Amino acid sequence: MEQKNIKYFFFPKFVFKHSLFLFFFIAMIAKKIIKIFIEKGQTNHLIFYFFKLYVYNIGDFISLIPFLIIKYRMKKSNKIQLKPTRTNIFIDEVSLIYNKTQPRMIKKCSTIVHVVLYTIFDFIAQISETIYFLLVEENDITIPHISFNSAKVINILSTLLFSRIILKIEFYKHHCFAILVNIFCLLIISIIDIIQINDNILISIIYIIVKLTSNILYSFTNILEKIIFFYDYLTPYSLLLNKATIEFVYIAIFSIPFFFKKINIEKDEPKLIFVMFRYIFEEESEINIIKIILVIGLIIISFFYNILIFQIIDKFSPNHLVIAQTFENFGYFIIDLIEDSSDDDPFIISVEFILYILLILASVIYNEFIVINICGLAKNTQLFLNFEAANEFSNNAIIDNDVNEDDNSNNKDEELEVL
């Protein structure tokens, strides 16, 4: 008997929007490298965490440029007047029905509520680590070195969980398999993180709580972004511009106390935090032009980084952002390993490397970038559903042809009998 060749791995057809993941990875690498060079020689975390709030907010305002370009093109296209046709009248009737069921004022209010909620959660996630370092530095507490990589896996799992609860995404066998792989990796990485805690246990626990909170909030904001894109019809550029404008107000309010309060850092005389921003641009007590250029580069890169996140969520889903995040975490791991690997245990490095590979595989399996035809994991994937639909269509077409042929033959027999 002839054995049929069974394929165990399937890959969906590549389309241009898949290149968003590549562009995101490039932006992430560039952002990480620039941050390393800017932070080079900096001994204080608080100054840079404060500084990043303003840098990233300025970067978000770059979205004003594409937003105005799109708006100008829309106005230009609206100048073309179309003659009234039955189609246009029908569209007007539909829009009137839509406006009756969904009043414009209510729709606008719901959009404002969604955007404001999104910016609040996003801002809390941003300032959580800043507040942590502020309290630690001001009380002259030694900061323990904790990478806490398990927070990154929790970010992934919380995104999947929020998608299930809020967006009502169904979990099938391949989804459950990927989630189990994530949980397995989380357990191992958590053990590695616990091993790293060797002093300042209380401060380490506080840092872990802060990290967990910020990562869970970021995953929740990703879900809100999809809701805003899908239900409120905002484009990624308009949402990023709204985010920049509203969070500028938040940052201004958050910064007011620090215009008057001097902070004692590194056993030096108390200074205003904004005065200490000059340390970022200084090298050996002189202004470094290269660092100014790097800060400008960070502003531009942060815009591309954020807009690519929005584009991935808009074109795909928050769950697809998990793929980008796992590649981002793996990229950070490799860069940190290249930058400083003197104190790292080779065994732990090898284990973490394998776990990151498993996380990447789990994310692409979950989002059906790889379909595994084993143990029913391929069932209910979009690729196989399309395949079954195509087969059913072709079978129906064959049946219809057979029926038509039978009808034609019956008609011929009837003609012969008449003759």
Buried (B, 14 or more C-beta within 10 A) or exposed (E): EEEEEEEEEBEBEEEEEBEBBEBBBBBBBBBBBBBEEBBEEEEBBBBBBBBBBBBBBBBBBBBBEBBEEEEEEEEEEEEEEEEEEEEEEEEEEEEEEEEEEEEEEEBEEBBEEBBEBBBBBBBBBBBBBBBBBBEBBBEEEEBBEBBBBBBBBBBBBBBBBBBBEBBEBEBBBBBEBBBEBBEBBBEBBBEBBEEBBEEBEEBBEBBBEBBBBBBBBBBBBBBBBBBBBEEBEBBBBBBBBBBBBBBBEBBEEBBEEBEEEEBEBEEEEEEEBBEBBEBBBBEEEEEBEEBEEBBBBBBBBBBBBBBBBBBBBBBBBBBBBBBBBBBBBBBBBBBBEEEEEEEEEEEEEEBBBEBBEBBBBBBBBBBBBBBBBEEEBBBBBEBBEEEEEEEEEEEEEEEEEEEEEEEEEEEEEEEEEEE
